[in-house]
Amino acid sequence: MNSRATYFHVSKVENRTSIQRVGLIPQIKEFTNIKREPGIYLLATIEQARDWAFFFAMDVGEPVDIWMVTLPDDVDVRADPDQEMNEVYDSFVCSDAIPAPYIERVGFQHVESSTAEAPPLASKIGTGTSPSM
């Protein structure tokens, strides 16, 4: 590990073993219905990741993990081109694989029903809908 920037990533629990073994691989899995480039989508803070995890877990209907990612020296990120996503979060995308030693699971989210109360960030912006990450 090094002193590079730290970001957060949200992924289905079913991906946990693979992430712990091989790390994060740029791809599009759940969001094939919207125009997104393959990548590793990252958020700037744990609070943003927890907020997104709530919506993601509700959207996919299953539990999700929150991962802390410290970027290797040779990996760069850029601002997420999705304008809607960046209206709510500080969202970034990485096109390079991130090896497992740079990733640590730091949280878990499961939403019991679609009537669950939205987390604080979503409440502050006054939306009850999920951004299109």
Sequence and secondary structure as in RCSB ss.txt:
>XXXX:A:sequence
MNSRATYFHVSKVENRTSIQRVGLIPQIKEFTNIKREPGIYLLATIEQARDWAFFFAMDVGEPVDIWMVTLPDDV
DVRADPDQEMNEVYDSFVCSDAIPAPYIERVGFQHVESSTAEAPPLASKIGTGTSPSM
>XXXX:A:secstr
  SS EEEEEEEGGGHHHHHHH B  B  TTTTS   SBEEEESSHHHHHHHHHHHHHHHTS EEEEEEE  TT 
  EE S HHHHHHS EEEE S B GGGEEEEEEE    TTS   HHHHHHT  S    
